[in-house]
Amino acid sequence: MNTMHALCYDSIEFQEGRYTVKTLDTEEERRAAYRLRHKIFAEMLQWVPCRADELEVDDYDTTGVTVGLFNDQERLLGAVRMLPSSGPFMLEREFRSFVSSEHTIRKEIDTMEITRLAVDPTVGGKGLSSRLMVRLFKGMYQWCLANDIRYCYLEVEQYFLRIIRVLGFPCEAIGPVVLVPPANVSSQAALLDLDRFRLESALQRPEFLKWMTETNPVRLTTPGAIQPRLGHSAVQAVNA
C-alpha cells in the first residue's frame, strides 16, 4: 500500500472533543478507509465499479496519504486522501477535462491534491455530518501545516465549492463546470491557496483560524458560525 511513501511525510494525530483525527498508518486503518470509500463512491454514487471485497482501492493509494476521523469507539467516520506532487494527480488523468487549457497544473513540492473526501453516510444526528466534515477539513489543514503544503487542488460539486468558500477557504476555479455521470452532478476543479486563507482569516475570522491551527482548541463561543449545515450527509460533495 502506501506505507513506504508515508514515511516521507510527517504524520498528524490530535483530539477534537471525543474524536481523534490522525494519519492512517496501519493496514487495518487503511482497509477501513477503503471500505468507507466503497460504500460511498461505488455503492452510492456509482463513480467507480463495485468490487466483491467491498474495498475501493486504486493506483493512487500507492503514493497517497490518508487522514481519518475516528470516534471514541475507534470507528472511522470520515477520511480524506492527499496526493503529493511527487506522484500523479487525478486532475492529470481522470479529471483532465476539469482543467482549463490556460491553467498549468502545479507539480511543486508545496502542492497536493485533495481526493476521496467522505463522511460515513450512516452517521446520524442533526447537523452531525456537517460538524464531522469540518473536523476532517481541519485534519487536512493540519497535515498541510506539518508538511509545508501551500496549494491544494480539489474536484468538487459546485454546491460544496460554495460551502468551502463560506467557511473562508479561497478556492479559485481552474476550469469549466463538468457534469459527472451517472447523476450528471455539476462539478468543478479548484485551487486552494492556504497562505491566502491564513491572511484573509486573520483579518475576517480570527477565531476560526485559531481553531483550525490549534490541535487543542478552546471551545468556540459561537460554533454555529463556523459549522454550516452541508445538507444531506455531505457525501456527494467531492467527486474525487
CYANA upper distance limits for C-alpha pairs under 8 A (distance plus 0.5 A):
  1 MET  CA     61 ASP  CA      6.87
  1 MET  CA     62 THR  CA      5.68
  2 ASN  CA      6 ALA  CA      6.52
  2 ASN  CA     61 ASP  CA      6.55
  2 ASN  CA     62 THR  CA      5.04
  2 ASN  CA     63 THR  CA      6.23
  2 ASN  CA     64 GLY  CA      7.10
  2 ASN  CA     65 VAL  CA      7.62
  3 THR  CA      7 LEU  CA      7.24
  3 THR  CA     25 ASP  CA      7.48
  4 MET  CA      8 CYS  CA      8.14
  5 HIS  CA      9 TYR  CA      8.27
  5 HIS  CA     62 THR  CA      7.85
  5 HIS  CA     63 THR  CA      6.37
  5 HIS  CA     64 GLY  CA      8.25
  6 ALA  CA     10 ASP  CA      8.39
  6 ALA  CA     25 ASP  CA      8.44
  6 ALA  CA     63 THR  CA      8.23
  6 ALA  CA     64 GLY  CA      8.24
  6 ALA  CA     65 VAL  CA      6.70
  9 TYR  CA    147 ASN  CA      6.89
 10 ASP  CA    143 TRP  CA      8.16
 10 ASP  CA    146 ALA  CA      6.58
 10 ASP  CA    147 ASN  CA      6.68
 11 SER  CA     22 LYS  CA      7.90
 11 SER  CA     23 THR  CA      6.02
 11 SER  CA    143 TRP  CA      7.55
 11 SER  CA    146 ALA  CA      8.05
 12 ILE  CA     21 VAL  CA      8.18
 12 ILE  CA     22 LYS  CA      5.76
 12 ILE  CA     23 THR  CA      6.03
 12 ILE  CA    139 GLY  CA      8.44
 12 ILE  CA    142 GLN  CA      7.60
 12 ILE  CA    143 TRP  CA      6.65
 12 ILE  CA    146 ALA  CA      7.93
 13 GLU  CA     20 THR  CA      7.57
 13 GLU  CA     21 VAL  CA      6.03
 13 GLU  CA     22 LYS  CA      4.54
 13 GLU  CA     23 THR  CA      7.02
 14 PHE  CA     20 THR  CA      6.34
 14 PHE  CA     21 VAL  CA      5.97
 14 PHE  CA     22 LYS  CA      7.00
 14 PHE  CA    215 THR  CA      6.35
 14 PHE  CA    216 ASN  CA      8.06
 15 GLN  CA     19 TYR  CA      6.31
 15 GLN  CA     20 THR  CA      5.10
 15 GLN  CA     21 VAL  CA      6.81
 15 GLN  CA    215 THR  CA      7.51
 15 GLN  CA    216 ASN  CA      7.46
 16 GLU  CA     20 THR  CA      6.49
 16 GLU  CA     21 VAL  CA      7.64
 16 GLU  CA    135 ARG  CA      8.11
 16 GLU  CA    215 THR  CA      7.93
 16 GLU  CA    216 ASN  CA      7.58
 16 GLU  CA    217 PRO  CA      8.37
 18 ARG  CA     71 ASN  CA      6.83
 18 ARG  CA     72 ASP  CA      6.24
 19 TYR  CA     69 LEU  CA      7.25
 19 TYR  CA     70 PHE  CA      6.03
 19 TYR  CA     71 ASN  CA      5.10
 19 TYR  CA     72 ASP  CA      6.45
 20 THR  CA     69 LEU  CA      6.29
 20 THR  CA     70 PHE  CA      5.59
 20 THR  CA     71 ASN  CA      6.88
 20 THR  CA     72 ASP  CA      7.96
 21 VAL  CA     67 VAL  CA      7.51
 21 VAL  CA     68 GLY  CA      6.23
 21 VAL  CA     69 LEU  CA      5.11
 21 VAL  CA     70 PHE  CA      6.88
 21 VAL  CA    135 ARG  CA      8.44
 21 VAL  CA    136 LEU  CA      7.80
 21 VAL  CA    139 GLY  CA      6.57
 22 LYS  CA     67 VAL  CA      5.96
 22 LYS  CA     68 GLY  CA      6.06
 22 LYS  CA     69 LEU  CA      7.24
 22 LYS  CA    139 GLY  CA      7.70
 23 THR  CA     65 VAL  CA      7.85
 23 THR  CA     66 THR  CA      6.40
 23 THR  CA     67 VAL  CA      4.79
 23 THR  CA     68 GLY  CA      6.74
 24 LEU  CA     29 GLU  CA      6.20
 24 LEU  CA     30 ARG  CA      6.57
 24 LEU  CA     65 VAL  CA      8.10
 24 LEU  CA     66 THR  CA      6.24
 24 LEU  CA     67 VAL  CA      6.20
 24 LEU  CA     68 GLY  CA      6.79
 25 ASP  CA     29 GLU  CA      7.38
 25 ASP  CA     30 ARG  CA      7.79
 26 THR  CA     30 ARG  CA      6.83
 27 GLU  CA     31 ARG  CA      6.60
 28 GLU  CA     32 ALA  CA      6.83
 29 GLU  CA     33 ALA  CA      6.99
 30 ARG  CA     34 TYR  CA      6.77
 30 ARG  CA     66 THR  CA      8.38
 31 ARG  CA     35 ARG  CA      6.67
 31 ARG  CA     55 LEU  CA      7.63
 32 ALA  CA     36 LEU  CA      6.79
 32 ALA  CA     76 LEU  CA      7.29
 33 ALA  CA     37 ARG  CA      6.59
 33 ALA  CA     68 GLY  CA      8.16
 33 ALA  CA     76 LEU  CA      7.81
 33 ALA  CA     78 GLY  CA      8.31
 33 ALA  CA     79 ALA  CA      6.95
 34 TYR  CA     38 HIS  CA      6.61
 34 TYR  CA     54 GLU  CA      8.37
 34 TYR  CA     55 LEU  CA      5.29
 34 TYR  CA     56 GLU  CA      5.37
 34 TYR  CA     57 VAL  CA      6.59
 35 ARG  CA     39 LYS  CA      6.77
 35 ARG  CA     54 GLU  CA      6.40
 35 ARG  CA     55 LEU  CA      5.29
 35 ARG  CA     56 GLU  CA      6.91
 36 LEU  CA     40 ILE  CA      6.94
 36 LEU  CA     55 LEU  CA      8.48
 36 LEU  CA     78 GLY  CA      8.28
 36 LEU  CA    118 ALA  CA      8.49
 36 LEU  CA    120 ASP  CA      7.17
 37 ARG  CA     41 PHE  CA      6.12
 37 ARG  CA     42 ALA  CA      7.86
 37 ARG  CA     55 LEU  CA      7.86
 37 ARG  CA     56 GLU  CA      6.13
 37 ARG  CA    116 ARG  CA      7.59
 37 ARG  CA    118 ALA  CA      7.77
 38 HIS  CA     42 ALA  CA      5.40
 38 HIS  CA     43 GLU  CA      6.85
 38 HIS  CA     50 CYS  CA      7.64
 38 HIS  CA     54 GLU  CA      6.36
 38 HIS  CA     55 LEU  CA      5.99
 38 HIS  CA     56 GLU  CA      5.05
 39 LYS  CA     43 GLU  CA      5.60
 39 LYS  CA     44 MET  CA      6.85
 39 LYS  CA     54 GLU  CA      8.12
 40 ILE  CA     44 MET  CA      5.42
 40 ILE  CA     45 LEU  CA      6.57
 40 ILE  CA     46 GLN  CA      8.49
 40 ILE  CA    118 ALA  CA      8.05
 40 ILE  CA    120 ASP  CA      8.35
 40 ILE  CA    121 PRO  CA      8.15
 40 ILE  CA    235 VAL  CA      7.60
 41 PHE  CA     45 LEU  CA      5.53
 41 PHE  CA     46 GLN  CA      6.23
 41 PHE  CA     47 TRP  CA      6.01
 41 PHE  CA     48 VAL  CA      6.67
 41 PHE  CA     56 GLU  CA      8.35
 42 ALA  CA     46 GLN  CA      4.98
 42 ALA  CA     47 TRP  CA      6.35
 42 ALA  CA     48 VAL  CA      5.44
 42 ALA  CA     49 PRO  CA      6.10
 42 ALA  CA     50 CYS  CA      5.65
 42 ALA  CA     56 GLU  CA      7.83
 43 GLU  CA     50 CYS  CA      6.95
 45 LEU  CA    182 PRO  CA      8.35
 45 LEU  CA    183 ALA  CA      8.44
 45 LEU  CA    236 GLN  CA      7.93
 46 GLN  CA     50 CYS  CA      8.30
 46 GLN  CA    182 PRO  CA      7.59
 47 TRP  CA    181 PRO  CA      7.85
 47 TRP  CA    182 PRO  CA      7.89
 50 CYS  CA     54 GLU  CA      7.38
 50 CYS  CA     56 GLU  CA      8.38
 51 ARG  CA     55 LEU  CA      7.11
 51 ARG  CA     56 GLU  CA      7.89
 57 VAL  CA     61 ASP  CA      7.26
 59 ASP  CA     63 THR  CA      8.49
 60 TYR  CA     64 GLY  CA      6.30
 60 TYR  CA     83 LEU  CA      7.84
 60 TYR  CA     88 PRO  CA      8.05
 61 ASP  CA     65 VAL  CA      7.94
 63 THR  CA     83 LEU  CA      7.13
 63 THR  CA     84 PRO  CA      7.74
 63 THR  CA     87 GLY  CA      6.80
 64 GLY  CA     81 ARG  CA      6.73
 64 GLY  CA     82 MET  CA      5.98
 64 GLY  CA     83 LEU  CA      5.06
 64 GLY  CA     84 PRO  CA      7.13
 65 VAL  CA     81 ARG  CA      6.06
 65 VAL  CA     82 MET  CA      5.71
 65 VAL  CA     83 LEU  CA      7.09
 66 THR  CA     79 ALA  CA      7.17
 66 THR  CA     80 VAL  CA      6.05
 66 THR  CA     81 ARG  CA      4.64
 66 THR  CA     82 MET  CA      6.58
 67 VAL  CA     79 ALA  CA      6.13
 67 VAL  CA     80 VAL  CA      5.96
 67 VAL  CA     81 ARG  CA      6.90
 67 VAL  CA    136 LEU  CA      8.35
 67 VAL  CA    139 GLY  CA      7.13
 67 VAL  CA    140 MET  CA      7.35
 68 GLY  CA     76 LEU  CA      7.16
 68 GLY  CA     77 LEU  CA      8.03
 68 GLY  CA     78 GLY  CA      6.18
 68 GLY  CA     79 ALA  CA      4.77
 68 GLY  CA     80 VAL  CA      7.08
 68 GLY  CA    136 LEU  CA      7.71
 68 GLY  CA    139 GLY  CA      8.33
 69 LEU  CA     76 LEU  CA      6.30
 69 LEU  CA     77 LEU  CA      6.08
 69 LEU  CA     78 GLY  CA      5.59
 69 LEU  CA     79 ALA  CA      6.69
 69 LEU  CA    132 LEU  CA      8.32
 69 LEU  CA    135 ARG  CA      8.28
 69 LEU  CA    136 LEU  CA      6.75
 70 PHE  CA     74 GLU  CA      5.79
 70 PHE  CA     75 ARG  CA      5.73
 70 PHE  CA     76 LEU  CA      5.01
 70 PHE  CA     77 LEU  CA      6.11
 70 PHE  CA     78 GLY  CA      7.85
 71 ASN  CA     75 ARG  CA      6.00
 71 ASN  CA     76 LEU  CA      7.31
 71 ASN  CA     77 LEU  CA      7.45
 77 LEU  CA    119 VAL  CA      6.35
 77 LEU  CA    120 ASP  CA      5.72
 77 LEU  CA    123 VAL  CA      8.00
 77 LEU  CA    132 LEU  CA      8.34
 78 GLY  CA    117 LEU  CA      8.13
 78 GLY  CA    118 ALA  CA      6.05
 78 GLY  CA    119 VAL  CA      4.64
 78 GLY  CA    120 ASP  CA      6.31
 78 GLY  CA    132 LEU  CA      7.94
 78 GLY  CA    133 MET  CA      8.06
 78 GLY  CA    136 LEU  CA      7.38
 79 ALA  CA    116 ARG  CA      7.89
 79 ALA  CA    117 LEU  CA      6.31
 79 ALA  CA    118 ALA  CA      6.20
 79 ALA  CA    119 VAL  CA      7.20
 79 ALA  CA    136 LEU  CA      7.46
 80 VAL  CA    114 ILE  CA      7.55
 80 VAL  CA    115 THR  CA      6.84
 80 VAL  CA    116 ARG  CA      6.03
 80 VAL  CA    117 LEU  CA      4.69
 80 VAL  CA    118 ALA  CA      7.04
 80 VAL  CA    136 LEU  CA      7.80
 80 VAL  CA    140 MET  CA      7.71
 81 ARG  CA    114 ILE  CA      6.50
 81 ARG  CA    115 THR  CA      5.61
 81 ARG  CA    116 ARG  CA      6.15
 81 ARG  CA    117 LEU  CA      7.10
 82 MET  CA    112 MET  CA      6.89
 82 MET  CA    113 GLU  CA      6.11
 82 MET  CA    114 ILE  CA      5.39
 82 MET  CA    115 THR  CA      6.61
 83 LEU  CA     87 GLY  CA      7.58
 83 LEU  CA     88 PRO  CA      8.09
 83 LEU  CA     89 PHE  CA      7.01
 83 LEU  CA    112 MET  CA      5.94
 83 LEU  CA    113 GLU  CA      5.47
 83 LEU  CA    114 ILE  CA      7.04
 83 LEU  CA    115 THR  CA      7.77
 84 PRO  CA     88 PRO  CA      8.37
 84 PRO  CA     89 PHE  CA      8.35
 84 PRO  CA    109 ILE  CA      8.17
 84 PRO  CA    111 THR  CA      7.28
 84 PRO  CA    112 MET  CA      5.07
 84 PRO  CA    113 GLU  CA      7.12
 85 SER  CA     89 PHE  CA      7.71
 85 SER  CA    106 ARG  CA      8.40
 85 SER  CA    107 LYS  CA      5.48
 85 SER  CA    108 GLU  CA      6.62
 85 SER  CA    109 ILE  CA      6.58
 85 SER  CA    110 ASP  CA      8.42
 85 SER  CA    111 THR  CA      6.43
 85 SER  CA    112 MET  CA      5.95
 85 SER  CA    113 GLU  CA      8.23
 86 SER  CA    107 LYS  CA      7.81
 86 SER  CA    109 ILE  CA      7.80
 88 PRO  CA     92 GLU  CA      7.35
 89 PHE  CA     93 ARG  CA      7.54
 89 PHE  CA    113 GLU  CA      6.99
 90 MET  CA     94 GLU  CA      5.96
 90 MET  CA     95 PHE  CA      6.34
 90 MET  CA     96 ARG  CA      8.09
 90 MET  CA    113 GLU  CA      8.42
 90 MET  CA    240 ALA  CA      8.15
 91 LEU  CA     95 PHE  CA      4.99
 91 LEU  CA     96 ARG  CA      5.44
 91 LEU  CA     98 PHE  CA      7.69
 91 LEU  CA     99 VAL  CA      7.72
 92 GLU  CA     96 ARG  CA      5.64
 92 GLU  CA    105 ILE  CA      8.45
 95 PHE  CA     99 VAL  CA      8.02
 97 SER  CA    178 VAL  CA      8.27
 98 PHE  CA    155 GLU  CA      8.38
 98 PHE  CA    174 ILE  CA      8.14
 98 PHE  CA    175 GLY  CA      5.84
 98 PHE  CA    176 PRO  CA      6.59
 98 PHE  CA    177 VAL  CA      7.72
 98 PHE  CA    178 VAL  CA      7.05
 98 PHE  CA    188 GLN  CA      6.72
 98 PHE  CA    189 ALA  CA      6.14
 99 VAL  CA    103 HIS  CA      7.15
 99 VAL  CA    174 ILE  CA      6.27
 99 VAL  CA    175 GLY  CA      4.94
 99 VAL  CA    176 PRO  CA      7.60
 99 VAL  CA    189 ALA  CA      7.21
100 SER  CA    174 ILE  CA      6.53
100 SER  CA    175 GLY  CA      4.77
100 SER  CA    176 PRO  CA      7.22
103 HIS  CA    174 ILE  CA      6.96
103 HIS  CA    175 GLY  CA      8.31
106 ARG  CA    111 THR  CA      7.28
107 LYS  CA    111 THR  CA      6.95
109 ILE  CA    149 ILE  CA      8.02
110 ASP  CA    148 ASP  CA      6.66
110 ASP  CA    149 ILE  CA      4.86
110 ASP  CA    150 ARG  CA      5.90
110 ASP  CA    151 TYR  CA      6.84
111 THR  CA    149 ILE  CA      6.18
111 THR  CA    150 ARG  CA      6.63
111 THR  CA    151 TYR  CA      5.14
111 THR  CA    152 CYS  CA      6.33
111 THR  CA    153 TYR  CA      8.29
112 MET  CA    149 ILE  CA      7.63
112 MET  CA    151 TYR  CA      6.95
112 MET  CA    152 CYS  CA      5.58
112 MET  CA    153 TYR  CA      6.82
113 GLU  CA    152 CYS  CA      5.78
113 GLU  CA    153 TYR  CA      4.92
113 GLU  CA    154 LEU  CA      6.33
114 ILE  CA    152 CYS  CA      6.94
114 ILE  CA    153 TYR  CA      6.44
114 ILE  CA    154 LEU  CA      5.57
114 ILE  CA    155 GLU  CA      8.35
114 ILE  CA    240 ALA  CA      8.35
115 THR  CA    154 LEU  CA      7.16
115 THR  CA    155 GLU  CA      8.13
115 THR  CA    238 VAL  CA      8.04
115 THR  CA    239 ASN  CA      8.35
115 THR  CA    240 ALA  CA      5.28
116 ARG  CA    238 VAL  CA      7.52
116 ARG  CA    239 ASN  CA      7.97
116 ARG  CA    240 ALA  CA      5.56
117 LEU  CA    238 VAL  CA      6.62
117 LEU  CA    240 ALA  CA      7.85
118 ALA  CA    133 MET  CA      8.30
118 ALA  CA    234 ALA  CA      8.18
118 ALA  CA    235 VAL  CA      5.93
118 ALA  CA    237 ALA  CA      8.45
118 ALA  CA    238 VAL  CA      7.95
119 VAL  CA    129 SER  CA      7.27
119 VAL  CA    132 LEU  CA      7.72
119 VAL  CA    133 MET  CA      7.04
119 VAL  CA    233 SER  CA      7.87
119 VAL  CA    234 ALA  CA      7.63
119 VAL  CA    235 VAL  CA      6.36
120 ASP  CA    129 SER  CA      8.49
120 ASP  CA    233 SER  CA      8.49
120 ASP  CA    235 VAL  CA      7.99
121 PRO  CA    129 SER  CA      8.43
121 PRO  CA    233 SER  CA      6.26
121 PRO  CA    235 VAL  CA      7.05
123 VAL  CA    128 LEU  CA      7.87
123 VAL  CA    129 SER  CA      7.17
124 GLY  CA    128 LEU  CA      7.18
124 GLY  CA    129 SER  CA      8.01
125 GLY  CA    129 SER  CA      8.28
127 GLY  CA    131 ARG  CA      7.04
127 GLY  CA    229 ARG  CA      6.54
127 GLY  CA    230 LEU  CA      8.48
128 LEU  CA    132 LEU  CA      6.68
129 SER  CA    133 MET  CA      6.57
129 SER  CA    230 LEU  CA      8.22
129 SER  CA    233 SER  CA      5.90
129 SER  CA    234 ALA  CA      7.37
130 SER  CA    134 VAL  CA      6.87
130 SER  CA    227 GLN  CA      7.10
130 SER  CA    228 PRO  CA      7.23
130 SER  CA    229 ARG  CA      5.92
130 SER  CA    230 LEU  CA      5.86
130 SER  CA    231 GLY  CA      8.09
130 SER  CA    233 SER  CA      7.65
130 SER  CA    234 ALA  CA      7.53
131 ARG  CA    135 ARG  CA      6.83
131 ARG  CA    227 GLN  CA      6.42
132 LEU  CA    136 LEU  CA      6.61
133 MET  CA    137 PHE  CA      6.67
133 MET  CA    234 ALA  CA      8.22
134 VAL  CA    138 LYS  CA      6.78
134 VAL  CA    227 GLN  CA      7.22
135 ARG  CA    139 GLY  CA      6.87
136 LEU  CA    140 MET  CA      6.94
137 PHE  CA    141 TYR  CA      6.74
138 LYS  CA    142 GLN  CA      6.59
138 LYS  CA    212 MET  CA      6.14
139 GLY  CA    143 TRP  CA      6.71
140 MET  CA    144 CYS  CA      6.83
141 TYR  CA    145 LEU  CA      6.76
141 TYR  CA    212 MET  CA      7.83
141 TYR  CA    213 THR  CA      8.50
142 GLN  CA    146 ALA  CA      6.71
142 GLN  CA    212 MET  CA      8.16
142 GLN  CA    213 THR  CA      7.52
143 TRP  CA    147 ASN  CA      6.72
144 CYS  CA    148 ASP  CA      6.29
144 CYS  CA    149 ILE  CA      5.15
144 CYS  CA    150 ARG  CA      7.59
145 LEU  CA    149 ILE  CA      6.87
149 ILE  CA    194 LEU  CA      8.49
150 ARG  CA    193 ASP  CA      6.42
150 ARG  CA    194 LEU  CA      5.62
150 ARG  CA    195 ASP  CA      6.75
151 TYR  CA    191 LEU  CA      7.25
151 TYR  CA    192 LEU  CA      6.09
151 TYR  CA    193 ASP  CA      5.36
151 TYR  CA    194 LEU  CA      6.73
152 CYS  CA    191 LEU  CA      6.19
152 CYS  CA    192 LEU  CA      5.49
152 CYS  CA    193 ASP  CA      7.22
152 CYS  CA    194 LEU  CA      8.34
153 TYR  CA    189 ALA  CA      7.74
153 TYR  CA    190 ALA  CA      6.35
153 TYR  CA    191 LEU  CA      5.11
153 TYR  CA    192 LEU  CA      6.79
154 LEU  CA    189 ALA  CA      6.19
154 LEU  CA    190 ALA  CA      6.06
154 LEU  CA    191 LEU  CA      7.05
154 LEU  CA    192 LEU  CA      8.42
154 LEU  CA    238 VAL  CA      8.44
154 LEU  CA    240 ALA  CA      8.16
155 GLU  CA    187 SER  CA      7.44
155 GLU  CA    188 GLN  CA      6.11
155 GLU  CA    189 ALA  CA      4.73
155 GLU  CA    190 ALA  CA      6.88
155 GLU  CA    238 VAL  CA      6.71
155 GLU  CA    239 ASN  CA      6.25
155 GLU  CA    240 ALA  CA      6.56
156 VAL  CA    160 PHE  CA      6.81
156 VAL  CA    161 LEU  CA      6.66
156 VAL  CA    187 SER  CA      5.86
156 VAL  CA    188 GLN  CA      6.05
156 VAL  CA    189 ALA  CA      6.83
156 VAL  CA    190 ALA  CA      8.37
156 VAL  CA    237 ALA  CA      6.35
156 VAL  CA    238 VAL  CA      4.79
156 VAL  CA    239 ASN  CA      5.83
156 VAL  CA    240 ALA  CA      7.95
157 GLU  CA    161 LEU  CA      6.75
157 GLU  CA    185 VAL  CA      7.34
157 GLU  CA    186 SER  CA      6.31
157 GLU  CA    187 SER  CA      4.56
157 GLU  CA    188 GLN  CA      6.74
157 GLU  CA    236 GLN  CA      7.98
157 GLU  CA    237 ALA  CA      5.79
157 GLU  CA    238 VAL  CA      6.47
157 GLU  CA    239 ASN  CA      7.27
158 GLN  CA    162 ARG  CA      6.88
158 GLN  CA    186 SER  CA      6.59
158 GLN  CA    187 SER  CA      5.74
158 GLN  CA    188 GLN  CA      6.76
159 TYR  CA    163 ILE  CA      7.11
159 TYR  CA    237 ALA  CA      7.75
160 PHE  CA    164 ILE  CA      6.69
160 PHE  CA    230 LEU  CA      8.20
160 PHE  CA    237 ALA  CA      5.73
160 PHE  CA    238 VAL  CA      7.91
161 LEU  CA    165 ARG  CA      6.85
161 LEU  CA    171 CYS  CA      8.02
162 ARG  CA    166 VAL  CA      6.68
163 ILE  CA    167 LEU  CA      6.83
163 ILE  CA    228 PRO  CA      8.19
163 ILE  CA    230 LEU  CA      7.73
164 ILE  CA    168 GLY  CA      7.18
164 ILE  CA    169 PHE  CA      6.15
164 ILE  CA    170 PRO  CA      8.35
164 ILE  CA    171 CYS  CA      8.09
165 ARG  CA    169 PHE  CA      5.43
165 ARG  CA    170 PRO  CA      6.30
165 ARG  CA    171 CYS  CA      7.09
167 LEU  CA    226 ILE  CA      6.95
167 LEU  CA    227 GLN  CA      8.45
167 LEU  CA    228 PRO  CA      8.37
168 GLY  CA    197 PHE  CA      7.33
168 GLY  CA    200 GLU  CA      8.35
168 GLY  CA    201 SER  CA      7.24
168 GLY  CA    205 ARG  CA      8.33
169 PHE  CA    192 LEU  CA      7.43
169 PHE  CA    193 ASP  CA      8.48
169 PHE  CA    194 LEU  CA      8.17
169 PHE  CA    197 PHE  CA      6.05
170 PRO  CA    192 LEU  CA      6.36
170 PRO  CA    193 ASP  CA      7.08
170 PRO  CA    194 LEU  CA      8.46
170 PRO  CA    196 ARG  CA      7.53
170 PRO  CA    197 PHE  CA      6.56
171 CYS  CA    190 ALA  CA      6.18
171 CYS  CA    191 LEU  CA      5.81
171 CYS  CA    192 LEU  CA      4.94
171 CYS  CA    193 ASP  CA      7.55
172 GLU  CA    190 ALA  CA      5.65
172 GLU  CA    191 LEU  CA      5.80
172 GLU  CA    192 LEU  CA      7.07
173 ALA  CA    188 GLN  CA      7.38
173 ALA  CA    189 ALA  CA      6.31
173 ALA  CA    190 ALA  CA      4.66
173 ALA  CA    191 LEU  CA      7.01
174 ILE  CA    188 GLN  CA      8.43
174 ILE  CA    189 ALA  CA      6.31
174 ILE  CA    190 ALA  CA      5.74
174 ILE  CA    191 LEU  CA      7.30
175 GLY  CA    188 GLN  CA      7.24
175 GLY  CA    189 ALA  CA      6.63
175 GLY  CA    190 ALA  CA      8.06
176 PRO  CA    188 GLN  CA      6.90
176 PRO  CA    189 ALA  CA      8.34
177 VAL  CA    186 SER  CA      6.64
177 VAL  CA    187 SER  CA      6.02
177 VAL  CA    188 GLN  CA      5.47
178 VAL  CA    185 VAL  CA      8.32
178 VAL  CA    186 SER  CA      6.14
178 VAL  CA    187 SER  CA      5.74
178 VAL  CA    188 GLN  CA      6.64
179 LEU  CA    184 ASN  CA      5.04
179 LEU  CA    185 VAL  CA      5.64
179 LEU  CA    186 SER  CA      5.20
179 LEU  CA    187 SER  CA      6.69
180 VAL  CA    184 ASN  CA      4.97
180 VAL  CA    185 VAL  CA      5.57
180 VAL  CA    186 SER  CA      7.06
180 VAL  CA    187 SER  CA      7.34
181 PRO  CA    185 VAL  CA      7.32
187 SER  CA    239 ASN  CA      7.85
193 ASP  CA    197 PHE  CA      6.86
194 LEU  CA    198 ARG  CA      6.66
195 ASP  CA    199 LEU  CA      6.75
196 ARG  CA    200 GLU  CA      6.54
197 PHE  CA    201 SER  CA      6.31
198 ARG  CA    202 ALA  CA      6.43
198 ARG  CA    209 LEU  CA      7.48
199 LEU  CA    203 LEU  CA      7.32
200 GLU  CA    204 GLN  CA      6.52
200 GLU  CA    205 ARG  CA      8.17
201 SER  CA    205 ARG  CA      5.07
201 SER  CA    206 PRO  CA      6.09
201 SER  CA    208 PHE  CA      7.91
201 SER  CA    209 LEU  CA      6.40
202 ALA  CA    206 PRO  CA      5.11
202 ALA  CA    209 LEU  CA      7.11
205 ARG  CA    209 LEU  CA      6.86
206 PRO  CA    210 LYS  CA      6.59
207 GLU  CA    211 TRP  CA      6.76
207 GLU  CA    220 LEU  CA      8.09
208 PHE  CA    212 MET  CA      6.66
208 PHE  CA    226 ILE  CA      7.28
209 LEU  CA    213 THR  CA      6.54
210 LYS  CA    214 GLU  CA      6.57
210 LYS  CA    217 PRO  CA      7.97
211 TRP  CA    215 THR  CA      8.27
211 TRP  CA    217 PRO  CA      5.81
211 TRP  CA    218 VAL  CA      7.74
211 TRP  CA    220 LEU  CA      8.44
222 THR  CA    226 ILE  CA      8.25
223 PRO  CA    227 GLN  CA      6.80
224 GLY  CA    228 PRO  CA      7.14
230 LEU  CA    234 ALA  CA      6.01
